[in-house]
Amino acid sequence: MTVGDAAESGSAAFVETPFLGVRLARLDMQEAARVIAARPFGAPFAYVVTPNAQHFVLLDRGDDSRFSAAYAHAWLRLCDSKVVCALARVLFGEHLPHAAGSDLTAYLFGHFIQPEDRITVIGGEEELATRLRTQFHLTNLQHHNPPMGFINSPEAIDYCIEFVRSHPARYVFLAVGAPSSEILAHRIAAGGGAIGTGLCIGSSLRFLVGMAKRAPKLYRVAGLEWLHRLMADPIGHADRVFIQSFPLIPLMLRARFRKP
């Protein structure tokens, strides 16, 4: 185990456990939310990533150096996947705390975020921003939706970075999908001059305001949210489940039985 250095992040240190090459914070969802909310307004920009099965596979392949760098420089790395937690327990005897990004987002809005807090959202249509303002009575929410494929456009990335800098916020929600959210978060942090906590949260805000429907609680508790999504949209999710995420199993088996 290692202790996360919080000197530059403006918050208390926390314990980390290396797992499959990723230093995971030993914080469950509620603990992580408290640590994030404890950062004062004006703290230097630091960001949170929530690795799922697909992320572990991508990082192991090492095909995208930008994604790997984003993970290496993240402030908090929280395990999003119950499947990963279950396999870690069975194969390694490692009890990893679970902190799903969607649950973390909902908990922050339900327990810590106040109507007057400054919030910046990168990604999502205007309806998303409108629903957030209305549902949570937010008075200081700024929103920018970059164009499709922006992560491969230096100009579009620079615009996002400047938008975050010029709209100082306590919470910066990056809702442009993986790996774009993580890469953008790293670029914002590396560029300097920005403040707040960046959260790479995928579709969490859409779930929060009812623009997308999460799996029933029974599936989530059992770690079968992926199965519900696959049944609901077999064509749309087959590639993610069987091509992008399934290699996690041989990856973990190789790690378990690798000779010292």
N, C-alpha and C positions, 0 to 999 in steps of 0.2 A: 504494500500500500504506500501511497505517497500523499503529501499534503499539498493541496492547490495553493499557489502563491497568489494572494489577493491584493498585493501591494498596488498594482496598477488598476485593479477593477473597482476599488472603492467599497469593498465589503469584506466580511470575515472569511477566513480560510476554511476549507472543508477537506475531508479525506477523499482520495481517489484510489480506484482499483484498476490496474491495467488488465484489459480483457480483449483478446483478439486484436491486439495492437492499438486499442483505443483506451485512453484514460477516462474511466467513467466515475463521475461523482457519486459517492455513497449517500445519496439523498433520495428519499421518496418524493412523490409529487407535492405533498403539502410542505415538506421541509424545503424543497427547492423553491416553491412559491414564496416562502418566508424569506429565504436568502435573497431572492431577486427583489422583493418588495423593500428589503432593508437598505438597498442601495439608494443614497440620497440623490435628489435632483441635482444635476450638474456633474455627476460622476463621469469620468471618461467612458466613451463608448466601449462596451464589452458585450459579447454575444453568447447565446445559448443554442446548442444543437441537440437534437433528440434522435440519436441513431436507431433505425429499425433494421430489420433483416436485410433489406435492399442496400442500406448504407454500409453495413459490415461487408457485404459482398463487393461493392464498388471499391471500398477502401483496400480490401485484400487484393483485388485485381491491380490496383494502382494505375489504371488507365488515364485518370484525370488528375494531374498534379495540382490543379487549382482546388479541387475538392479535398484532396489530402491535406493541402496547406491550410484550408479553412478549418478542418477538424483539429489540426495540430495547434492552431492558435485560438481555438474557442475558449471562452472563460468557463462555461459549464457544459459538460457532456452528460446527458441524462438518457438512460436506457428506455426507449419508447416501446420496445417489443416484449410482450409476455412470452412469446415463443422463445426468444433469446434467453430470457430469465429462466424459463423452464429447462431448456437444454443445458444452460450453465449449471443449474442445480443438479441435474441428472448425471451429466458427463464429467463435471469438474468439482462437484460439491460446493460450488460458489453461489452464495445467495445474493444476487444483485438486486438492489432496489428498483422498483418499476416506477417510471414517471412518464406517462404518455403525454405527448405534446398537446393533444386536444383537451385532456383533463387539466393539464397545467394552465392552459389559456382560460378555460372556464372558471377555474378556482381563483385565478388572479382577478378576473372581472367580478366574481361573486364575493370576494373577501378583501381585496386590497385596492383595486383601482377605483379612484374617486371621480365624480363628474368633472371636477376642475383639473384633473391631471392632464398634462400635455402628452398626447399620443400621436405618433406618426404611423401610418399604414402604407406599405409599399406593396402594391398588387391588389387584385380584385377590382370588380366594377364599382361604379359610383353607388349602386344600390347597396353594396356591402357597407360602405362608409355611412350611408344614410341610415341604414338599420342600426348600426352600432351607436350612432349619435342618439337616435330615438330611443332605443331599448335601454341604454345605460345613461341617458341624459348627459352625454359628453359635450362639453362646451369648447374643448381645445383639441379637436381631432383634425389632423391634416392628412391628406390622401393623395398619392400619386400612383397611377397604374401604368407601368412601362409597357412598351409594345412587345408583342410576341417575338421571342428570339433575342431579346435585348441583351442577354448575357454575353452574346458574341459581338456586340457593338460597343466599342470603347466610348463613343459619344453618349449612348443611352445609359451606360454604367456610370459615367461621370455625372450625368444629370441626376441619377438616383442618389449618388453620394452627396452632391451639392444640395439636393432637396433635404436630405437628413441633416446636413450641417446647418442649413438656413432655417430649419424648423426644429429648434431644440426641444427634445421630448424626454420624458422619463421612461417611456416604453416605446420601442420601435418594432412593430410587427412586420415581418418579412414574409409575405404570402405569395411568393412567385414560384413555388415548387422547388423540389430538390433535383439537381444540386445547385440551382441558381440562387436560392435563398442563402445557402451557406457561403457560396463564392462571393456574393454581394456583401454579406456581413463581414467577411474577411477584408474585402476591399475598403469598406467604410472604416473599419478599425485601423487598417494599415495606413490609410490616408491621413489620419489625425484630424483634430478639430471638431469631431462630433461628440455628443454626449448621449447618455441613456443606455438602456439595456435592449439589445437586439434579440428578438425571439424568432427563430426559424421554425414556423409552426404549420406549414402546409395548408390543409383545408380547415384548420381549427376554427378560424373566424366564421367561415361559412356554416359549420356545424352550430356554432354558438348562436347565430342569429336566425337559424332555421332555413337557410338557403340550400342546405344539403342535410341529409338525414344519416345519423350514425347508426351503427348496428345496435340492436336491443341490448340492454344491460347484461342479459344472460350470456350472450356471445362475448361481450367485452370481458366479463369476469372470467370466463373459461379460456380466454386467449384465442378466441375463434372469430375475431372481427374480420380477419382476412377471408374466412370462409363465407361469412355473410355477404361481403362485397363481391366475392366471386359468384355466389349464387344469384345476387341481384343483377350483376352485369358480367356474365361469363366471358364475352368477347373483350370487353374493355379491361378486365382484370386478369385474364389468363396469362398474358405476357408478364405482368408484374409478379404474379404468384409463382409460376412455373419456370420462368426464364431468369427474372431479375432477383427473386428471393430464395427459391429452392436451393441454389448452390450453397446457402448458409449451412445446410446439414453436412455435406461432405467437408466443408471448410472446418466446421467444429470437430468433426471426427478426426480429420488430419491433425488438428491442434491437440486433441486428446491423446492420440496414440503416437504422436511424433516422438522419436527417440531423443533423449536428452543429449 
